[in-house]
């Protein structure tokens, strides 16, 4: 990007903002596509009791293993449970794991990064060695290790994925703090007697906000994928509760009988949710954080 | 690196102690006599204070002794070493597929930027990143083992290469393709974007200006520089082979290290889980270190002495 000049438009009216937002969205179709799919999944998760046509755990042996049809759009499993209803209810698990684990990573990681960057010295050294140790584990192995130690439950999967997400936020925030710590506006804030907490929260944090939003969106995609992987390995919610990863694992035993719909429903669900968050994250990165923009991609 | 490695070992040790399940009960099986349980606790060293337990565990671990499996009492190190060849075979085959496709498609896509091929490859890349490997594995099993007539590839299982080379390779295709897809997306993206970055440099214009053929410009001038970040990425993926293999080995009943850990989880066989986590973290760390060294060697502009200042 070096060497290009960006024309600066001056004197834009407030009323132009709406028009420019519309223009921006038109220029960024990825944000619209990603955003709409994300919103659709959030709505499905929130209104699952109203949207899902059947009870996701009610056994109905008469209707077992039905191929997709007018009554059961995505077919039924071996216990006659409606696959579509299980997919819709499963979105609650995936999205809540995404939300909570990303919140854990964001809160802990950002706080550690802010404190380490601002305080420096031994505290910084200690925290960053800890972060390096976390990064030394391959992400999924660490999540599996933590969840298997704590026990296979959805809460533990959230904690495990949250811990795995901490380093990215901590490093991002610390880097930003180090970059702005010596800048004039921080020195000025300190000169007028602002407390360290105020400086960190009011002056430094807003500078890293855009990068954090991008990171949070992308790590939600990772969290959904990781939750599905943990559930697939039996480390997420336990049966009969619906969960995408676990349902795919369960469907594996019916592959020789060609009951493909039992796998396809949850598989497409994971794919669309992860894809949407990745798509949205990439678009947000281009829009909010030009420094992180990869050239050419 | 050493302080980090020590922290990693503390983390791995702590993982096993986090478990709400008493390891003595797991080890004892059906035995519930309190005196016997106490004896087992003493034998396992679990009645010592935690720091003492950690030092004992670490001193054994550095000598290659990761304890014994609670289930079949096999040495963990032995169990891991037994399964490493299968994991490496799968991981390296996947890497080979991934790197070959990434290079060919990545170069074409960068050279013909904004062409149909570029558009298709970048879209497929993004989809590949989001496609869960276990779902891909299942789709491949469904297609090649059941739907397509002739059952080209089996749905899973492993035959050692020493026993039957052809059968070994036939069973390798689907798991390797599954495992390759996720890293293919990352590698392809990296090849394409670093090539595009290099294309903007002035030495490229110079190379073209002195009349070199386009092929020579790309291979001799662009790729040489553009591949440095790709090498880094591949190095990290070599270190993460065990991680990638966990899911793929489970789907395809591939008897590797990942499956060993997954099978140990339900029975709370924590020495095995702990051993696999430790080995995969250390191999990940070593490959990162190796990549750092390789990076400095490949690109003489990088010097860690000045970078750390």
Interface residues (C-beta under 8 A of the other chain):
Chain A: X129 X130 X132 X133 X134 X136 X137 X138 X139 X140 X141 X142 X144 X145 X146 X148 X149 X150 X151 X152 X221 X225 X228 X229 X232 X233 X234 X235 X245 X248 X249 X251 X252 X255 X256 X258 X260 X263 X266 X267 X270 X271 X274 X275 X278 X279 X282 X294 X295 X296 X297
Chain B: X3 X4 X5 X7 X8 X10 X11 X12 X15 X16 X18 X19 X20 X21 X110 X113 X122 X126 X127 X129 X130 X131 X132 X134 X135 X138 X139 X141 X142 X145 X146 X147 X155 X189 X192 X193 X196 X197 X200 X239 X240 X242 X243 X246 X247 X250 X251 X261 X262 X265 X266 X270 X273 X274 X276 X277 X280 X281 X284 X285 X288
